[in-house]
Amino acid sequence: MKQEKIANKSAREYLRTVRGLLPCSRKVKDEITAPLRRSVAEFLCEQENASTEDLRRRFGAPEVIAASCLEDADTTEILRRLRFKRRVLTIVISTVIVILTSWVLYLKFVTEEVRNEISPTEGAYDVESDLTVIHGTLPSTESTSASQAAK
């Protein structure tokens, strides 16, 4: 059944809010809100420029409307929909945890590789074996500067 489009922006927003508060499938939302939609359309025939506040005064707050619709709704459908939402949330959270754990492990691996490349013990010169022992005395700095000045 094709529903007639409601031209009043406030009424569309009001109905959208009620539908958003219902935790069930689109089909069930359509069935639950169809009587309200018809009542709103009839009300708009009388008051074309009705505001959201006018709709709230006439029909009640969207939260109250949704709660009363839920009382009449099929409990198994609502519970099934809530379990589905919980499953999706669990999958999303698990995926985020796996991605973050992988990222942390990757960063740990990269920093270990960089640390091993820079490490002074690996690939560094053995200071004791590369030293050449010079016997004798070192020239004084004055004589070295004088010989450089003479050149």
Contacts in CASP RR format, 6 or more apart in sequence:
PFRMAT RR
TARGET T0000
AUTHOR 0000-0000-0000
METHOD contacts of the structure
MODEL  1
MKQEKIANKSAREYLRTVRGLLPCSRKVKDEITAPLRRSVAEFLCEQENA
STEDLRRRFGAPEVIAASCLEDADTTEILRRLRFKRRVLTIVISTVIVIL
TSWVLYLKFVTEEVRNEISPTEGAYDVESDLTVIHGTLPSTESTSASQAA
K
1 34 0 8 1.000
3 30 0 8 1.000
3 34 0 8 1.000
3 37 0 8 1.000
4 41 0 8 1.000
6 12 0 8 1.000
6 15 0 8 1.000
6 37 0 8 1.000
6 40 0 8 1.000
6 41 0 8 1.000
6 44 0 8 1.000
7 44 0 8 1.000
8 44 0 8 1.000
8 48 0 8 1.000
8 49 0 8 1.000
8 50 0 8 1.000
10 50 0 8 1.000
10 51 0 8 1.000
10 52 0 8 1.000
10 54 0 8 1.000
10 55 0 8 1.000
11 40 0 8 1.000
11 44 0 8 1.000
11 50 0 8 1.000
11 55 0 8 1.000
13 52 0 8 1.000
14 40 0 8 1.000
14 52 0 8 1.000
14 55 0 8 1.000
14 56 0 8 1.000
14 59 0 8 1.000
14 62 0 8 1.000
15 33 0 8 1.000
15 36 0 8 1.000
15 37 0 8 1.000
15 40 0 8 1.000
17 62 0 8 1.000
18 33 0 8 1.000
18 36 0 8 1.000
18 62 0 8 1.000
18 65 0 8 1.000
18 66 0 8 1.000
18 69 0 8 1.000
19 29 0 8 1.000
19 33 0 8 1.000
20 29 0 8 1.000
20 66 0 8 1.000
21 62 0 8 1.000
21 63 0 8 1.000
21 66 0 8 1.000
22 28 0 8 1.000
22 29 0 8 1.000
22 32 0 8 1.000
22 33 0 8 1.000
22 66 0 8 1.000
22 69 0 8 1.000
22 70 0 8 1.000
22 73 0 8 1.000
23 70 0 8 1.000
23 78 0 8 1.000
23 81 0 8 1.000
23 82 0 8 1.000
23 85 0 8 1.000
24 32 0 8 1.000
24 73 0 8 1.000
24 77 0 8 1.000
24 78 0 8 1.000
24 81 0 8 1.000
25 77 0 8 1.000
25 81 0 8 1.000
28 73 0 8 1.000
28 74 0 8 1.000
28 77 0 8 1.000
32 69 0 8 1.000
32 72 0 8 1.000
32 73 0 8 1.000
33 69 0 8 1.000
36 59 0 8 1.000
36 65 0 8 1.000
36 69 0 8 1.000
39 59 0 8 1.000
40 55 0 8 1.000
40 59 0 8 1.000
43 50 0 8 1.000
43 55 0 8 1.000
43 58 0 8 1.000
43 59 0 8 1.000
44 50 0 8 1.000
47 54 0 8 1.000
50 58 0 8 1.000
56 62 0 8 1.000
59 65 0 8 1.000
70 78 0 8 1.000
116 122 0 8 1.000
END
